[in-house]
Amino acid sequence: MSKLEHPRPQGLLHNAAFSQVVAATGTRTIYTAGQVSIDERGELVGAGDLATQTEQVMRNVGLALAAAGAGFGDVVKITTYTSLRKC
């Protein structure tokens, strides 16, 4: 049976409803939550600026991976969704 780890990375919002990152031991696989451009305080970063939002999202992904002992070189798949409408 696999053991699941739920690291709580510095720099990411801690939310009791979900984990930002989960690491399964055995044949280690790491799953991250869908990341948005929100900082560790829950504040939106780069409102109306896709480039700034993308930088924050990738920073969040990097923090989640690092918390589980991984990096972007270990990533097998990333799915990215964007919206052209103003929110």
HTML snippet that shows the backbone in 3Dmol.js (N, CA, C, O; Angstrom):
<script src="https://3Dmol.org/build/3Dmol-min.js"></script>
<div id="view" style="width:600px;height:400px;position:relative"></div>
<script>
const pdb = `
ATOM      1  N   MET A   1       0.836  -1.175   0.000  1.00  0.00           N
ATOM      2  CA  MET A   1       0.000   0.000   0.000  1.00  0.00           C
ATOM      3  C   MET A   1       0.882   1.239   0.000  1.00  0.00           C
ATOM      4  O   MET A   1       1.866   1.304   0.736  1.00  0.00           O
ATOM      5  N   SER A   2       0.537   2.207  -0.812  1.00  0.00           N
ATOM      6  CA  SER A   2       1.301   3.449  -0.880  1.00  0.00           C
ATOM      7  C   SER A   2       1.030   4.329   0.326  1.00  0.00           C
ATOM      8  O   SER A   2      -0.049   4.300   0.919  1.00  0.00           O
ATOM      9  N   LYS A   3       2.032   5.104   0.665  1.00  0.00           N
ATOM     10  CA  LYS A   3       1.876   6.110   1.706  1.00  0.00           C
ATOM     11  C   LYS A   3       1.787   7.459   1.006  1.00  0.00           C
ATOM     12  O   LYS A   3       2.569   7.741   0.098  1.00  0.00           O
ATOM     13  N   LEU A   4       0.844   8.291   1.420  1.00  0.00           N
ATOM     14  CA  LEU A   4       0.688   9.617   0.827  1.00  0.00           C
ATOM     15  C   LEU A   4       1.256  10.669   1.768  1.00  0.00           C
ATOM     16  O   LEU A   4       0.978  10.666   2.967  1.00  0.00           O
ATOM     17  N   GLU A   5       2.052  11.564   1.208  1.00  0.00           N
ATOM     18  CA  GLU A   5       2.597  12.695   1.957  1.00  0.00           C
ATOM     19  C   GLU A   5       1.902  13.957   1.458  1.00  0.00           C
ATOM     20  O   GLU A   5       1.638  14.094   0.264  1.00  0.00           O
ATOM     21  N   HIS A   6       1.610  14.864   2.361  1.00  0.00           N
ATOM     22  CA  HIS A   6       0.976  16.127   2.030  1.00  0.00           C
ATOM     23  C   HIS A   6       1.860  17.270   2.536  1.00  0.00           C
ATOM     24  O   HIS A   6       1.563  17.867   3.571  1.00  0.00           O
ATOM     25  N   PRO A   7       2.948  17.579   1.812  1.00  0.00           N
ATOM     26  CA  PRO A   7       3.813  18.680   2.238  1.00  0.00           C
ATOM     27  C   PRO A   7       3.043  20.002   2.242  1.00  0.00           C
ATOM     28  O   PRO A   7       2.101  20.186   1.472  1.00  0.00           O
ATOM     29  N   ARG A   8       3.450  20.904   3.106  1.00  0.00           N
ATOM     30  CA  ARG A   8       2.836  22.239   3.172  1.00  0.00           C
ATOM     31  C   ARG A   8       3.913  23.260   2.796  1.00  0.00           C
ATOM     32  O   ARG A   8       4.566  23.824   3.675  1.00  0.00           O
ATOM     33  N   PRO A   9       4.100  23.499   1.495  1.00  0.00           N
ATOM     34  CA  PRO A   9       5.195  24.350   1.048  1.00  0.00           C
ATOM     35  C   PRO A   9       5.049  25.805   1.457  1.00  0.00           C
ATOM     36  O   PRO A   9       3.967  26.386   1.375  1.00  0.00           O
ATOM     37  N   GLN A  10       6.168  26.387   1.903  1.00  0.00           N
ATOM     38  CA  GLN A  10       6.228  27.819   2.167  1.00  0.00           C
ATOM     39  C   GLN A  10       5.961  28.535   0.850  1.00  0.00           C
ATOM     40  O   GLN A  10       6.431  28.088  -0.196  1.00  0.00           O
ATOM     41  N   GLY A  11       5.228  29.621   0.879  1.00  0.00           N
ATOM     42  CA  GLY A  11       4.991  30.410  -0.311  1.00  0.00           C
ATOM     43  C   GLY A  11       3.692  30.088  -1.027  1.00  0.00           C
ATOM     44  O   GLY A  11       3.309  30.800  -1.955  1.00  0.00           O
ATOM     45  N   LEU A  12       2.999  29.017  -0.610  1.00  0.00           N
ATOM     46  CA  LEU A  12       1.708  28.675  -1.202  1.00  0.00           C
ATOM     47  C   LEU A  12       0.613  28.806  -0.152  1.00  0.00           C
ATOM     48  O   LEU A  12       0.838  28.555   1.032  1.00  0.00           O
ATOM     49  N   LEU A  13      -0.569  29.200  -0.599  1.00  0.00           N
ATOM     50  CA  LEU A  13      -1.723  29.304   0.279  1.00  0.00           C
ATOM     51  C   LEU A  13      -2.024  27.938   0.892  1.00  0.00           C
ATOM     52  O   LEU A  13      -2.096  26.940   0.175  1.00  0.00           O
ATOM     53  N   HIS A  14      -2.198  27.888   2.195  1.00  0.00           N
ATOM     54  CA  HIS A  14      -2.591  26.650   2.873  1.00  0.00           C
ATOM     55  C   HIS A  14      -4.104  26.663   3.008  1.00  0.00           C
ATOM     56  O   HIS A  14      -4.675  27.561   3.627  1.00  0.00           O
ATOM     57  N   ASN A  15      -4.752  25.654   2.423  1.00  0.00           N
ATOM     58  CA  ASN A  15      -6.198  25.583   2.400  1.00  0.00           C
ATOM     59  C   ASN A  15      -6.612  24.226   2.957  1.00  0.00           C
ATOM     60  O   ASN A  15      -6.123  23.194   2.497  1.00  0.00           O
ATOM     61  N   ALA A  16      -7.493  24.216   3.928  1.00  0.00           N
ATOM     62  CA  ALA A  16      -7.920  22.963   4.547  1.00  0.00           C
ATOM     63  C   ALA A  16      -8.758  22.105   3.598  1.00  0.00           C
ATOM     64  O   ALA A  16      -8.923  20.909   3.838  1.00  0.00           O
ATOM     65  N   ALA A  17      -9.285  22.695   2.529  1.00  0.00           N
ATOM     66  CA  ALA A  17     -10.160  21.965   1.614  1.00  0.00           C
ATOM     67  C   ALA A  17      -9.404  21.076   0.634  1.00  0.00           C
ATOM     68  O   ALA A  17      -9.976  20.124   0.102  1.00  0.00           O
ATOM     69  N   PHE A  18      -8.125  21.370   0.384  1.00  0.00           N
ATOM     70  CA  PHE A  18      -7.361  20.563  -0.574  1.00  0.00           C
ATOM     71  C   PHE A  18      -5.882  20.703  -0.297  1.00  0.00           C
ATOM     72  O   PHE A  18      -5.453  21.601   0.429  1.00  0.00           O
ATOM     73  N   SER A  19      -5.101  19.802  -0.884  1.00  0.00           N
ATOM     74  CA  SER A  19      -3.645  19.851  -0.762  1.00  0.00           C
ATOM     75  C   SER A  19      -3.050  20.443  -2.028  1.00  0.00           C
ATOM     76  O   SER A  19      -3.476  20.095  -3.130  1.00  0.00           O
ATOM     77  N   GLN A  20      -2.071  21.334  -1.889  1.00  0.00           N
ATOM     78  CA  GLN A  20      -1.389  21.902  -3.044  1.00  0.00           C
ATOM     79  C   GLN A  20      -0.518  20.855  -3.729  1.00  0.00           C
ATOM     80  O   GLN A  20      -0.283  20.921  -4.935  1.00  0.00           O
ATOM     81  N   VAL A  21      -0.044  19.893  -2.952  1.00  0.00           N
ATOM     82  CA  VAL A  21       0.833  18.857  -3.500  1.00  0.00           C
ATOM     83  C   VAL A  21       0.667  17.581  -2.672  1.00  0.00           C
ATOM     84  O   VAL A  21       0.538  17.638  -1.450  1.00  0.00           O
ATOM     85  N   VAL A  22       0.672  16.432  -3.350  1.00  0.00           N
ATOM     86  CA  VAL A  22       0.611  15.130  -2.696  1.00  0.00           C
ATOM     87  C   VAL A  22       1.702  14.257  -3.303  1.00  0.00           C
ATOM     88  O   VAL A  22       1.847  14.202  -4.524  1.00  0.00           O
ATOM     89  N   ALA A  23       2.459  13.583  -2.465  1.00  0.00           N
ATOM     90  CA  ALA A  23       3.496  12.667  -2.944  1.00  0.00           C
ATOM     91  C   ALA A  23       3.144  11.265  -2.462  1.00  0.00           C
ATOM     92  O   ALA A  23       2.922  11.041  -1.272  1.00  0.00           O
ATOM     93  N   ALA A  24       3.097  10.322  -3.405  1.00  0.00           N
ATOM     94  CA  ALA A  24       2.822   8.925  -3.076  1.00  0.00           C
ATOM     95  C   ALA A  24       4.132   8.150  -3.109  1.00  0.00           C
ATOM     96  O   ALA A  24       4.865   8.211  -4.096  1.00  0.00           O
ATOM     97  N   THR A  25       4.431   7.422  -2.039  1.00  0.00           N
ATOM     98  CA  THR A  25       5.662   6.634  -1.999  1.00  0.00           C
ATOM     99  C   THR A  25       5.404   5.246  -2.575  1.00  0.00           C
ATOM    100  O   THR A  25       4.269   4.892  -2.891  1.00  0.00           O
ATOM    101  N   GLY A  26       6.443   4.492  -2.701  1.00  0.00           N
ATOM    102  CA  GLY A  26       6.393   3.208  -3.401  1.00  0.00           C
ATOM    103  C   GLY A  26       7.053   3.494  -4.734  1.00  0.00           C
ATOM    104  O   GLY A  26       8.260   3.726  -4.794  1.00  0.00           O
ATOM    105  N   THR A  27       6.288   3.481  -5.782  1.00  0.00           N
ATOM    106  CA  THR A  27       6.762   4.064  -7.034  1.00  0.00           C
ATOM    107  C   THR A  27       6.293   5.500  -6.972  1.00  0.00           C
ATOM    108  O   THR A  27       5.146   5.805  -7.298  1.00  0.00           O
ATOM    109  N   ARG A  28       7.165   6.363  -6.560  1.00  0.00           N
ATOM    110  CA  ARG A  28       6.822   7.739  -6.200  1.00  0.00           C
ATOM    111  C   ARG A  28       6.243   8.518  -7.371  1.00  0.00           C
ATOM    112  O   ARG A  28       6.872   8.667  -8.419  1.00  0.00           O
ATOM    113  N   THR A  29       5.046   9.003  -7.167  1.00  0.00           N
ATOM    114  CA  THR A  29       4.368   9.880  -8.109  1.00  0.00           C
ATOM    115  C   THR A  29       3.885  11.085  -7.325  1.00  0.00           C
ATOM    116  O   THR A  29       3.374  10.942  -6.214  1.00  0.00           O
ATOM    117  N   ILE A  30       4.040  12.249  -7.883  1.00  0.00           N
ATOM    118  CA  ILE A  30       3.646  13.482  -7.206  1.00  0.00           C
ATOM    119  C   ILE A  30       2.536  14.131  -8.009  1.00  0.00           C
ATOM    120  O   ILE A  30       2.636  14.276  -9.227  1.00  0.00           O
ATOM    121  N   TYR A  31       1.481  14.519  -7.319  1.00  0.00           N
ATOM    122  CA  TYR A  31       0.362  15.218  -7.940  1.00  0.00           C
ATOM    123  C   TYR A  31       0.244  16.595  -7.296  1.00  0.00           C
ATOM    124  O   TYR A  31       0.288  16.718  -6.072  1.00  0.00           O
ATOM    125  N   THR A  32       0.098  17.606  -8.101  1.00  0.00           N
ATOM    126  CA  THR A  32      -0.120  18.946  -7.558  1.00  0.00           C
ATOM    127  C   THR A  32      -1.544  19.378  -7.856  1.00  0.00           C
ATOM    128  O   THR A  32      -2.149  18.934  -8.832  1.00  0.00           O
ATOM    129  N   ALA A  33      -2.064  20.230  -7.023  1.00  0.00           N
ATOM    130  CA  ALA A  33      -3.375  20.828  -7.283  1.00  0.00           C
ATOM    131  C   ALA A  33      -3.250  21.788  -8.456  1.00  0.00           C
ATOM    132  O   ALA A  33      -2.155  22.248  -8.776  1.00  0.00           O
ATOM    133  N   GLY A  34      -4.366  22.085  -9.090  1.00  0.00           N
ATOM    134  CA  GLY A  34      -4.367  23.101 -10.140  1.00  0.00           C
ATOM    135  C   GLY A  34      -3.933  24.424  -9.539  1.00  0.00           C
ATOM    136  O   GLY A  34      -4.483  24.857  -8.527  1.00  0.00           O
ATOM    137  N   GLN A  35      -2.962  25.060 -10.146  1.00  0.00           N
ATOM    138  CA  GLN A  35      -2.411  26.292  -9.583  1.00  0.00           C
ATOM    139  C   GLN A  35      -2.968  27.513 -10.315  1.00  0.00           C
ATOM    140  O   GLN A  35      -3.140  27.496 -11.533  1.00  0.00           O
ATOM    141  N   VAL A  36      -3.241  28.548  -9.567  1.00  0.00           N
ATOM    142  CA  VAL A  36      -3.696  29.829 -10.102  1.00  0.00           C
ATOM    143  C   VAL A  36      -2.768  30.907  -9.585  1.00  0.00           C
ATOM    144  O   VAL A  36      -1.879  30.626  -8.781  1.00  0.00           O
ATOM    145  N   SER A  37      -2.960  32.134 -10.031  1.00  0.00           N
ATOM    146  CA  SER A  37      -2.033  33.216  -9.662  1.00  0.00           C
ATOM    147  C   SER A  37      -2.421  33.839  -8.318  1.00  0.00           C
ATOM    148  O   SER A  37      -2.704  35.033  -8.222  1.00  0.00           O
ATOM    149  N   ILE A  38      -2.425  32.999  -7.295  1.00  0.00           N
ATOM    150  CA  ILE A  38      -2.710  33.445  -5.933  1.00  0.00           C
ATOM    151  C   ILE A  38      -1.479  33.180  -5.081  1.00  0.00           C
ATOM    152  O   ILE A  38      -0.873  32.112  -5.161  1.00  0.00           O
ATOM    153  N   ASP A  39      -1.117  34.159  -4.267  1.00  0.00           N
ATOM    154  CA  ASP A  39       0.066  34.002  -3.417  1.00  0.00           C
ATOM    155  C   ASP A  39      -0.302  33.305  -2.112  1.00  0.00           C
ATOM    156  O   ASP A  39      -1.448  32.904  -1.911  1.00  0.00           O
ATOM    157  N   GLU A  40       0.687  33.165  -1.226  1.00  0.00           N
ATOM    158  CA  GLU A  40       0.472  32.431   0.019  1.00  0.00           C
ATOM    159  C   GLU A  40      -0.519  33.100   0.957  1.00  0.00           C
ATOM    160  O   GLU A  40      -1.007  32.458   1.888  1.00  0.00           O
ATOM    161  N   ARG A  41      -0.827  34.368   0.739  1.00  0.00           N
ATOM    162  CA  ARG A  41      -1.822  35.077   1.549  1.00  0.00           C
ATOM    163  C   ARG A  41      -3.211  34.972   0.936  1.00  0.00           C
ATOM    164  O   ARG A  41      -4.179  35.476   1.507  1.00  0.00           O
ATOM    165  N   GLY A  42      -3.321  34.310  -0.243  1.00  0.00           N
ATOM    166  CA  GLY A  42      -4.608  34.181  -0.911  1.00  0.00           C
ATOM    167  C   GLY A  42      -4.955  35.368  -1.786  1.00  0.00           C
ATOM    168  O   GLY A  42      -6.102  35.526  -2.203  1.00  0.00           O
ATOM    169  N   GLU A  43      -3.949  36.215  -2.069  1.00  0.00           N
ATOM    170  CA  GLU A  43      -4.183  37.409  -2.873  1.00  0.00           C
ATOM    171  C   GLU A  43      -3.842  37.154  -4.339  1.00  0.00           C
ATOM    172  O   GLU A  43      -2.849  36.497  -4.651  1.00  0.00           O
ATOM    173  N   LEU A  44      -4.682  37.686  -5.238  1.00  0.00           N
ATOM    174  CA  LEU A  44      -4.451  37.560  -6.666  1.00  0.00           C
ATOM    175  C   LEU A  44      -3.206  38.342  -7.062  1.00  0.00           C
ATOM    176  O   LEU A  44      -3.025  39.485  -6.641  1.00  0.00           O
ATOM    177  N   VAL A  45      -2.357  37.734  -7.861  1.00  0.00           N
ATOM    178  CA  VAL A  45      -1.134  38.375  -8.359  1.00  0.00           C
ATOM    179  C   VAL A  45      -1.321  38.633  -9.850  1.00  0.00           C
ATOM    180  O   VAL A  45      -1.627  37.708 -10.603  1.00  0.00           O
ATOM    181  N   GLY A  46      -1.140  39.875 -10.284  1.00  0.00           N
ATOM    182  CA  GLY A  46      -1.168  40.211 -11.700  1.00  0.00           C
ATOM    183  C   GLY A  46      -2.548  40.309 -12.313  1.00  0.00           C
ATOM    184  O   GLY A  46      -2.752  39.856 -13.440  1.00  0.00           O
ATOM    185  N   ALA A  47      -3.490  40.882 -11.609  1.00  0.00           N
ATOM    186  CA  ALA A  47      -4.845  41.025 -12.153  1.00  0.00           C
ATOM    187  C   ALA A  47      -4.795  41.682 -13.532  1.00  0.00           C
ATOM    188  O   ALA A  47      -4.225  42.762 -13.688  1.00  0.00           O
ATOM    189  N   GLY A  48      -5.391  41.030 -14.528  1.00  0.00           N
ATOM    190  CA  GLY A  48      -5.439  41.569 -15.876  1.00  0.00           C
ATOM    191  C   GLY A  48      -4.152  41.441 -16.669  1.00  0.00           C
ATOM    192  O   GLY A  48      -4.075  41.936 -17.794  1.00  0.00           O
ATOM    193  N   ASP A  49      -3.130  40.782 -16.109  1.00  0.00           N
ATOM    194  CA  ASP A  49      -1.824  40.672 -16.765  1.00  0.00           C
ATOM    195  C   ASP A  49      -1.445  39.191 -16.884  1.00  0.00           C
ATOM    196  O   ASP A  49      -0.961  38.584 -15.929  1.00  0.00           O
ATOM    197  N   LEU A  50      -1.673  38.621 -18.077  1.00  0.00           N
ATOM    198  CA  LEU A  50      -1.447  37.190 -18.282  1.00  0.00           C
ATOM    199  C   LEU A  50      -0.008  36.775 -18.002  1.00  0.00           C
ATOM    200  O   LEU A  50       0.225  35.714 -17.424  1.00  0.00           O
ATOM    201  N   ALA A  51       0.956  37.591 -18.402  1.00  0.00           N
ATOM    202  CA  ALA A  51       2.364  37.235 -18.175  1.00  0.00           C
ATOM    203  C   ALA A  51       2.682  37.151 -16.681  1.00  0.00           C
ATOM    204  O   ALA A  51       3.327  36.202 -16.235  1.00  0.00           O
ATOM    205  N   THR A  52       2.233  38.131 -15.919  1.00  0.00           N
ATOM    206  CA  THR A  52       2.490  38.141 -14.473  1.00  0.00           C
ATOM    207  C   THR A  52       1.765  36.994 -13.793  1.00  0.00           C
ATOM    208  O   THR A  52       2.313  36.359 -12.892  1.00  0.00           O
ATOM    209  N   GLN A  53       0.539  36.722 -14.217  1.00  0.00           N
ATOM    210  CA  GLN A  53      -0.203  35.601 -13.650  1.00  0.00           C
ATOM    211  C   GLN A  53       0.495  34.282 -13.958  1.00  0.00           C
ATOM    212  O   GLN A  53       0.583  33.409 -13.094  1.00  0.00           O
ATOM    213  N   THR A  54       0.989  34.133 -15.181  1.00  0.00           N
ATOM    214  CA  THR A  54       1.693  32.898 -15.566  1.00  0.00           C
ATOM    215  C   THR A  54       2.949  32.716 -14.730  1.00  0.00           C
ATOM    216  O   THR A  54       3.248  31.603 -14.297  1.00  0.00           O
ATOM    217  N   GLU A  55       3.686  33.793 -14.500  1.00  0.00           N
ATOM    218  CA  GLU A  55       4.883  33.713 -13.655  1.00  0.00           C
ATOM    219  C   GLU A  55       4.523  33.231 -12.254  1.00  0.00           C
ATOM    220  O   GLU A  55       5.225  32.389 -11.693  1.00  0.00           O
ATOM    221  N   GLN A  56       3.436  33.756 -11.679  1.00  0.00           N
ATOM    222  CA  GLN A  56       3.026  33.343 -10.337  1.00  0.00           C
ATOM    223  C   GLN A  56       2.595  31.875 -10.332  1.00  0.00           C
ATOM    224  O   GLN A  56       2.949  31.125  -9.422  1.00  0.00           O
ATOM    225  N   VAL A  57       1.835  31.469 -11.345  1.00  0.00           N
ATOM    226  CA  VAL A  57       1.401  30.076 -11.429  1.00  0.00           C
ATOM    227  C   VAL A  57       2.611  29.144 -11.478  1.00  0.00           C
ATOM    228  O   VAL A  57       2.660  28.150 -10.753  1.00  0.00           O
ATOM    229  N   MET A  58       3.578  29.459 -12.322  1.00  0.00           N
ATOM    230  CA  MET A  58       4.756  28.597 -12.438  1.00  0.00           C
ATOM    231  C   MET A  58       5.598  28.641 -11.170  1.00  0.00           C
ATOM    232  O   MET A  58       6.214  27.637 -10.809  1.00  0.00           O
ATOM    233  N   ARG A  59       5.638  29.780 -10.488  1.00  0.00           N
ATOM    234  CA  ARG A  59       6.319  29.865  -9.194  1.00  0.00           C
ATOM    235  C   ARG A  59       5.627  28.914  -8.208  1.00  0.00           C
ATOM    236  O   ARG A  59       6.292  28.188  -7.468  1.00  0.00           O
ATOM    237  N   ASN A  60       4.288  28.924  -8.204  1.00  0.00           N
ATOM    238  CA  ASN A  60       3.531  28.041  -7.313  1.00  0.00           C
ATOM    239  C   ASN A  60       3.792  26.572  -7.639  1.00  0.00           C
ATOM    240  O   ASN A  60       3.969  25.759  -6.732  1.00  0.00           O
ATOM    241  N   VAL A  61       3.816  26.228  -8.922  1.00  0.00           N
ATOM    242  CA  VAL A  61       4.112  24.848  -9.326  1.00  0.00           C
ATOM    243  C   VAL A  61       5.499  24.454  -8.827  1.00  0.00           C
ATOM    244  O   VAL A  61       5.679  23.365  -8.282  1.00  0.00           O
ATOM    245  N   GLY A  62       6.475  25.336  -9.013  1.00  0.00           N
ATOM    246  CA  GLY A  62       7.838  25.059  -8.562  1.00  0.00           C
ATOM    247  C   GLY A  62       7.919  24.852  -7.061  1.00  0.00           C
ATOM    248  O   GLY A  62       8.630  23.960  -6.600  1.00  0.00           O
ATOM    249  N   LEU A  63       7.199  25.664  -6.288  1.00  0.00           N
ATOM    250  CA  LEU A  63       7.188  25.515  -4.832  1.00  0.00           C
ATOM    251  C   LEU A  63       6.562  24.189  -4.420  1.00  0.00           C
ATOM    252  O   LEU A  63       7.058  23.514  -3.518  1.00  0.00           O
ATOM    253  N   ALA A  64       5.473  23.819  -5.084  1.00  0.00           N
ATOM    254  CA  ALA A  64       4.810  22.547  -4.770  1.00  0.00           C
ATOM    255  C   ALA A  64       5.730  21.379  -5.093  1.00  0.00           C
ATOM    256  O   ALA A  64       5.847  20.446  -4.298  1.00  0.00           O
ATOM    257  N   LEU A  65       6.385  21.417  -6.253  1.00  0.00           N
ATOM    258  CA  LEU A  65       7.302  20.339  -6.630  1.00  0.00           C
ATOM    259  C   LEU A  65       8.470  20.245  -5.649  1.00  0.00           C
ATOM    260  O   LEU A  65       8.824  19.153  -5.204  1.00  0.00           O
ATOM    261  N   ALA A  66       9.061  21.379  -5.318  1.00  0.00           N
ATOM    262  CA  ALA A  66      10.210  21.392  -4.399  1.00  0.00           C
ATOM    263  C   ALA A  66       9.833  20.825  -3.037  1.00  0.00           C
ATOM    264  O   ALA A  66      10.638  20.142  -2.404  1.00  0.00           O
ATOM    265  N   ALA A  67       8.615  21.103  -2.583  1.00  0.00           N
ATOM    266  CA  ALA A  67       8.172  20.596  -1.277  1.00  0.00           C
ATOM    267  C   ALA A  67       8.116  19.077  -1.258  1.00  0.00           C
ATOM    268  O   ALA A  67       8.211  18.458  -0.198  1.00  0.00           O
ATOM    269  N   ALA A  68       7.962  18.480  -2.430  1.00  0.00           N
ATOM    270  CA  ALA A  68       7.909  17.019  -2.533  1.00  0.00           C
ATOM    271  C   ALA A  68       9.237  16.437  -3.011  1.00  0.00           C
ATOM    272  O   ALA A  68       9.318  15.249  -3.323  1.00  0.00           O
ATOM    273  N   GLY A  69      10.281  17.273  -3.072  1.00  0.00           N
ATOM    274  CA  GLY A  69      11.595  16.802  -3.470  1.00  0.00           C
ATOM    275  C   GLY A  69      11.762  16.638  -4.964  1.00  0.00           C
ATOM    276  O   GLY A  69      12.583  15.835  -5.405  1.00  0.00           O
ATOM    277  N   ALA A  70      11.011  17.373  -5.746  1.00  0.00           N
ATOM    278  CA  ALA A  70      11.071  17.281  -7.205  1.00  0.00           C
ATOM    279  C   ALA A  70      11.286  18.661  -7.803  1.00  0.00           C
ATOM    280  O   ALA A  70      11.292  19.667  -7.094  1.00  0.00           O
ATOM    281  N   GLY A  71      11.462  18.694  -9.111  1.00  0.00           N
ATOM    282  CA  GLY A  71      11.625  19.956  -9.829  1.00  0.00           C
ATOM    283  C   GLY A  71      11.005  19.837 -11.203  1.00  0.00           C
ATOM    284  O   GLY A  71      10.447  18.796 -11.552  1.00  0.00           O
ATOM    285  N   PHE A  72      11.101  20.892 -11.980  1.00  0.00           N
ATOM    286  CA  PHE A  72      10.489  20.895 -13.309  1.00  0.00           C
ATOM    287  C   PHE A  72      11.060  19.802 -14.214  1.00  0.00           C
ATOM    288  O   PHE A  72      10.368  19.339 -15.121  1.00  0.00           O
ATOM    289  N   GLY A  73      12.290  19.385 -13.988  1.00  0.00           N
ATOM    290  CA  GLY A  73      12.880  18.310 -14.774  1.00  0.00           C
ATOM    291  C   GLY A  73      12.220  16.960 -14.537  1.00  0.00           C
ATOM    292  O   GLY A  73      12.403  16.031 -15.324  1.00  0.00           O
ATOM    293  N   ASP A  74      11.455  16.847 -13.459  1.00  0.00           N
ATOM    294  CA  ASP A  74      10.767  15.603 -13.133  1.00  0.00           C
ATOM    295  C   ASP A  74       9.335  15.576 -13.665  1.00  0.00           C
ATOM    296  O   ASP A  74       8.662  14.549 -13.569  1.00  0.00           O
ATOM    297  N   VAL A  75       8.867  16.680 -14.219  1.00  0.00           N
ATOM    298  CA  VAL A  75       7.474  16.784 -14.658  1.00  0.00           C
ATOM    299  C   VAL A  75       7.256  15.971 -15.928  1.00  0.00           C
ATOM    300  O   VAL A  75       8.042  16.048 -16.872  1.00  0.00           O
ATOM    301  N   VAL A  76       6.189  15.199 -15.938  1.00  0.00           N
ATOM    302  CA  VAL A  76       5.813  14.407 -17.100  1.00  0.00           C
ATOM    303  C   VAL A  76       4.766  15.141 -17.928  1.00  0.00           C
ATOM    304  O   VAL A  76       4.795  15.079 -19.157  1.00  0.00           O
ATOM    305  N   LYS A  77       3.841  15.837 -17.267  1.00  0.00           N
ATOM    306  CA  LYS A  77       2.750  16.489 -17.981  1.00  0.00           C
ATOM    307  C   LYS A  77       2.277  17.716 -17.222  1.00  0.00           C
ATOM    308  O   LYS A  77       2.141  17.699 -15.998  1.00  0.00           O
ATOM    309  N   ILE A  78       2.028  18.779 -17.970  1.00  0.00           N
ATOM    310  CA  ILE A  78       1.386  19.989 -17.438  1.00  0.00           C
ATOM    311  C   ILE A  78       0.271  20.360 -18.404  1.00  0.00           C
ATOM    312  O   ILE A  78       0.467  20.351 -19.619  1.00  0.00           O
ATOM    313  N   THR A  79      -0.891  20.683 -17.867  1.00  0.00           N
ATOM    314  CA  THR A  79      -1.994  21.198 -18.664  1.00  0.00           C
ATOM    315  C   THR A  79      -2.214  22.647 -18.261  1.00  0.00           C
ATOM    316  O   THR A  79      -2.313  22.955 -17.073  1.00  0.00           O
ATOM    317  N   THR A  80      -2.290  23.529 -19.233  1.00  0.00           N
ATOM    318  CA  THR A  80      -2.456  24.956 -18.969  1.00  0.00           C
ATOM    319  C   THR A  80      -3.742  25.458 -19.603  1.00  0.00           C
ATOM    320  O   THR A  80      -3.999  25.211 -20.781  1.00  0.00           O
ATOM    321  N   TYR A  81      -4.538  26.154 -18.828  1.00  0.00           N
ATOM    322  CA  TYR A  81      -5.749  26.795 -19.317  1.00  0.00           C
ATOM    323  C   TYR A  81      -5.588  28.298 -19.174  1.00  0.00           C
ATOM    324  O   TYR A  81      -5.116  28.783 -18.146  1.00  0.00           O
ATOM    325  N   THR A  82      -5.979  29.033 -20.202  1.00  0.00           N
ATOM    326  CA  THR A  82      -5.954  30.495 -20.127  1.00  0.00           C
ATOM    327  C   THR A  82      -7.297  31.036 -20.592  1.00  0.00           C
ATOM    328  O   THR A  82      -8.055  30.347 -21.275  1.00  0.00           O
ATOM    329  N   SER A  83      -7.574  32.253 -20.222  1.00  0.00           N
ATOM    330  CA  SER A  83      -8.795  32.917 -20.645  1.00  0.00           C
ATOM    331  C   SER A  83      -8.422  34.288 -21.207  1.00  0.00           C
ATOM    332  O   SER A  83      -7.622  35.008 -20.610  1.00  0.00           O
ATOM    333  N   LEU A  84      -8.986  34.640 -22.324  1.00  0.00           N
ATOM    334  CA  LEU A  84      -8.715  35.936 -22.929  1.00  0.00           C
ATOM    335  C   LEU A  84      -9.685  37.006 -22.455  1.00  0.00           C
ATOM    336  O   LEU A  84      -9.513  38.183 -22.772  1.00  0.00           O
ATOM    337  N   ARG A  85     -10.690  36.615 -21.708  1.00  0.00           N
ATOM    338  CA  ARG A  85     -11.662  37.606 -21.249  1.00  0.00           C
ATOM    339  C   ARG A  85     -11.167  38.265 -19.966  1.00  0.00           C
ATOM    340  O   ARG A  85     -10.421  37.665 -19.193  1.00  0.00           O
ATOM    341  N   LYS A  86     -11.586  39.484 -19.758  1.00  0.00           N
ATOM    342  CA  LYS A  86     -11.218  40.175 -18.524  1.00  0.00           C
ATOM    343  C   LYS A  86     -12.109  39.698 -17.404  1.00  0.00           C
ATOM    344  O   LYS A  86     -13.328  39.605 -17.548  1.00  0.00           O
ATOM    345  N   CYS A  87     -11.470  39.393 -16.270  1.00  0.00           N
ATOM    346  CA  CYS A  87     -12.231  38.904 -15.114  1.00  0.00           C
ATOM    347  C   CYS A  87     -12.329  39.976 -14.065  1.00  0.00           C
ATOM    348  O   CYS A  87     -12.932  39.757 -13.014  1.00  0.00           O
TER     349      CYS A  87
END
`;
const viewer = $3Dmol.createViewer("view");
viewer.addModel(pdb, "pdb");
viewer.setStyle({}, {cartoon: {color: "spectrum"}});
viewer.zoomTo();
viewer.render();
</script>
